[in-house]
Amino acid sequence: MVSGVFLLALLFGREIFSRKPTAPLYGTAFTTVLILIGTGTGAFGDEASSKFVTRIAQILLAVCYLVAALSLLQNLKLRERWLNTGRHIARWLNWLSRYLPGHRVDAAG
């Protein structure tokens, strides 16, 4: 068991300290694995296996919720709406900044 956890830590450690953009996700995944192993092997009596299964089910439900929510946001195209709103606000602030004290107006503007 100790050798297996050590090997798992080495594998996760290699990915955590890599320069990949997904490296932070491996840190979260390793923490989750340690929590699941700790609760599954701890001295909790007969309910350890039921807690382990419950936690796995909760993690799966959370993943399904995230996938569904992100799919919904993608289908509603809210990202494009927010980006367009941000561009509009930036143009408005740029126009407004011309009338603030200390703003130099060039010959072209």
C-alpha positions in Angstrom: 0.0 0.0 0.0 2.8 2.4 0.9 4.7 1.6 -2.3 1.5 2.2 -4.3 0.9 5.6 -2.7 4.5 6.5 -3.2 4.4 5.6 -6.9 1.2 7.5 -7.3 2.8 10.6 -5.6 5.8 10.4 -8.0 3.5 10.2 -11.0 1.3 13.1 -9.8 4.4 15.1 -8.7 5.9 14.8 -12.2 2.8 16.3 -13.7 2.3 18.9 -11.0 5.7 20.4 -11.5 5.7 20.3 -15.3 5.2 23.4 -17.3 1.9 22.2 -18.8 -1.2 24.4 -18.5 -3.0 21.5 -16.8 -0.4 21.2 -14.0 -2.7 22.9 -11.3 -5.4 20.4 -12.0 -3.1 17.5 -11.1 -2.6 19.2 -7.7 -6.3 19.2 -7.1 -6.6 15.6 -8.3 -3.8 14.4 -6.0 -5.4 16.1 -3.0 -8.7 14.3 -3.9 -6.9 11.0 -4.2 -5.3 11.4 -0.8 -8.6 12.3 0.8 -10.3 9.3 -0.7 -7.5 7.0 0.3 -7.4 8.5 3.8 -11.1 8.1 4.4 -11.1 4.6 2.9 -8.2 3.2 4.9 -8.7 5.1 8.1 -10.0 3.7 11.4 -13.6 4.5 10.9 -15.1 1.1 11.5 -17.7 -0.5 9.2 -18.8 2.7 7.6 -15.5 3.4 5.8 -16.5 1.7 2.6 -19.9 3.4 2.5 -18.2 6.8 3.0 -15.7 6.0 0.2 -18.5 5.1 -2.2 -20.5 8.2 -1.1 -17.5 10.5 -1.8 -16.9 9.0 -5.2 -20.6 9.5 -6.1 -20.4 13.1 -4.9 -17.4 13.8 -7.0 -19.0 12.2 -10.1 -22.2 14.3 -9.5 -20.0 17.5 -9.2 -18.2 16.7 -12.5 -21.6 16.1 -14.2 -22.9 19.4 -12.9 -19.9 21.3 -14.1 -20.0 19.7 -17.6 -23.7 20.4 -17.9 -23.4 24.0 -16.7 -20.5 24.8 -19.0 -22.3 23.2 -21.9 -25.3 25.3 -21.2 -23.3 28.5 -21.1 -21.5 27.5 -24.3 -24.9 26.9 -26.0 -26.3 30.2 -24.9 -23.3 32.0 -26.3 -22.9 34.0 -23.1 -19.2 34.3 -23.6 -19.6 36.3 -26.8 -22.2 38.5 -25.2 -19.8 39.3 -22.3 -17.0 40.0 -24.6 -19.1 42.3 -26.8 -20.3 44.1 -23.7 -16.7 44.5 -22.5 -15.7 46.0 -25.8 -18.6 48.4 -25.7 -17.7 49.6 -22.2 -14.1 50.0 -23.2 -15.0 52.2 -26.2 -17.3 54.2 -24.0 -14.6 54.7 -21.3 -12.1 55.7 -24.0 -14.6 58.3 -25.3 -15.3 59.5 -21.8 -11.6 59.8 -20.9 -11.2 62.5 -23.6 -13.2 64.9 -21.5 -11.3 64.3 -18.2 -8.9 66.9 -16.9 -5.3 66.4 -18.1 -6.3 64.5 -21.3 -4.4 65.8 -24.3 -6.3 66.0 -27.5 -4.2 65.3 -30.6 -4.7 67.2 -33.9 -6.3 64.0 -35.3 -8.7 63.5 -32.4 
